[in-house]
Amino acid sequence: MTSAVRALIAPAIATLVAAAILAGLGTWQVRRLAWKRDLIATVEARTRAPATPAPSLPEAAVIDPDALDWRHVRIEGRWLPGLQARVHAVVGEPHGRLGGLGVFVMAPLARDDGSIVWINRGFVPTALPPGLSVAAPPAGPVAIEGILRRPEPRGAMTPADDRPHDLWFVRDPAKFAADFGLDPARVAPFTIDADASSTPPGGLPQAGETRVTFANDHLGYAITWYGLALAALGVFGVFARGRLRGR
């Protein structure tokens, strides 16, 4: 073995390790791509299916939250008067006429069985257009269709809720129950985003703003990682050829 060949052993090993890591990242992205496509198909099927009755508390307690998330449901009940939580929201591509910075208006709906479900009544922009006001929940029994959502997790960077200014940052029914003094045993472990048919005549809150689109860039990421792996091998090949030719 010549000295030139021996000098290439360490760079060759380093290049192979780097290429293997990069190719592994590409394969991971391919798997993520398959997972994301399955997720999108599942969500689309659930949101487009005919509405079914929202689960009762006993049913919700034994069903995997992932199996309930995104289901198109129907619920009946009466609004609990005087209670609402305004949750920070940014609606970039609204289904209705209004978007931008604002809040989702959450209100509790009491069912005949005594359970309480927090409903996302819709979006209200921070800057209200002239002539528009937010309608209060109607009195009497109501029927609502919408998309069931599991509680939102609170991330490490999520701001603390600002109760004095009536502003929350995650849609968490257990937290709402604690903040408003509701019996947690009666509060459902999910929320429901009301669909557009629940928008009142005045236009606010603007219901039907559930986001059902997902970023799916995994194919591009996979191509990038595989390309970098090939590039690493190519660069080493050029380097090795030059060394072996005595350059």
KAFENUR-V949187 format. One record per residue. N is the residue number from 1. OMEGA is omega in degrees with one decimal (none if undefined). Layout:
N&OMEGA / N&OMEGA
//
This chain:
1&-177.9 / 2&178.9 / 3&179.4 / 4&178.9 / 5&179.4 / 6&-179.2 / 7&-178.7 / 8&-174.9 / 9&-177.9 / 10&176.6 / 11&179.8 / 12&179.2 / 13&-179.9 / 14&-179.8 / 15&179.7 / 16&178.2 / 17&180.0 / 18&-179.9 / 19&178.9 / 20&178.6 / 21&-179.4 / 22&177.9 / 23&177.1 / 24&176.7 / 25&176.7 / 26&178.7 / 27&177.2 / 28&178.8 / 29&176.0 / 30&177.3 / 31&176.7 / 32&177.7 / 33&178.8 / 34&178.5 / 35&-177.6 / 36&178.4 / 37&176.8 / 38&179.1 / 39&-179.2 / 40&179.6 / 41&179.9 / 42&-178.7 / 43&179.6 / 44&179.8 / 45&-178.0 / 46&-176.3 / 47&-178.2 / 48&179.9 / 49&175.2 / 50&-178.7 / 51&175.2 / 52&-179.4 / 53&176.2 / 54&-177.1 / 55&173.9 / 56&178.2 / 57&177.8 / 58&178.9 / 59&-178.7 / 60&-177.6 / 61&-175.0 / 62&180.0 / 63&176.9 / 64&179.6 / 65&178.4 / 66&179.4 / 67&178.8 / 68&-173.6 / 69&176.5 / 70&-179.8 / 71&176.6 / 72&-171.7 / 73&176.8 / 74&-178.2 / 75&177.4 / 76&179.2 / 77&178.6 / 78&178.3 / 79&172.0 / 80&-172.3 / 81&171.6 / 82&-178.0 / 83&172.7 / 84&176.2 / 85&179.3 / 86&-174.7 / 87&-179.5 / 88&-178.8 / 89&170.8 / 90&-179.1 / 91&-175.0 / 92&-179.9 / 93&-173.7 / 94&171.3 / 95&177.3 / 96&-173.8 / 97&-174.0 / 98&177.9 / 99&179.7 / 100&-178.4 / 101&179.2 / 102&-178.7 / 103&164.9 / 104&-179.3 / 105&179.5 / 106&179.7 / 107&-178.2 / 108&177.7 / 109&-179.5 / 110&177.8 / 111&-177.9 / 112&180.0 / 113&178.4 / 114&179.5 / 115&-177.4 / 116&178.6 / 117&177.0 / 118&-176.5 / 119&171.3 / 120&-176.9 / 121&177.8 / 122&-173.6 / 123&173.6 / 124&-179.7 / 125&178.1 / 126&178.2 / 127&-178.8 / 128&174.7 / 129&179.4 / 130&176.3 / 131&-179.9 / 132&175.1 / 133&-177.1 / 134&-179.1 / 135&175.0 / 136&176.2 / 137&-178.9 / 138&175.5 / 139&177.5 / 140&-178.0 / 141&178.1 / 142&173.6 / 143&-174.6 / 144&169.8 / 145&180.0 / 146&-176.0 / 147&178.4 / 148&178.8 / 149&174.3 / 150&-179.1 / 151&177.3 / 152&176.3 / 153&176.3 / 154&-178.4 / 155&-179.0 / 156&-177.8 / 157&-179.8 / 158&179.2 / 159&175.0 / 160&177.5 / 161&-177.2 / 162&-177.5 / 163&-179.5 / 164&179.7 / 165&175.1 / 166&-178.0 / 167&176.3 / 168&-177.0 / 169&172.4 / 170&177.6 / 171&-176.3 / 172&-175.8 / 173&178.0 / 174&178.1 / 175&176.9 / 176&-179.2 / 177&-179.7 / 178&-176.7 / 179&-176.8 / 180&175.4 / 181&177.2 / 182&178.4 / 183&-176.6 / 184&179.7 / 185&-179.3 / 186&-173.7 / 187&-179.2 / 188&-179.6 / 189&177.7 / 190&172.6 / 191&178.2 / 192&173.4 / 193&179.4 / 194&179.5 / 195&-170.6 / 196&-179.0 / 197&179.8 / 198&177.9 / 199&-179.1 / 200&-177.7 / 201&-179.6 / 202&175.5 / 203&-178.5 / 204&-2.0 / 205&-178.5 / 206&-176.4 / 207&177.5 / 208&-177.6 / 209&176.6 / 210&178.2 / 211&-179.4 / 212&176.1 / 213&-177.5 / 214&172.7 / 215&-179.1 / 216&-177.7 / 217&-172.4 / 218&179.0 / 219&177.9 / 220&177.7 / 221&-179.5 / 222&179.1 / 223&179.5 / 224&-178.5 / 225&178.0 / 226&178.4 / 227&178.0 / 228&177.4 / 229&178.2 / 230&179.2 / 231&178.7 / 232&178.2 / 233&179.8 / 234&179.3 / 235&178.4 / 236&179.4 / 237&178.4 / 238&179.5 / 239&-177.7 / 240&179.8 / 241&178.5 / 242&179.3 / 243&-177.7 / 244&176.7 / 245&176.0 / 246&179.5 / 247&none
//
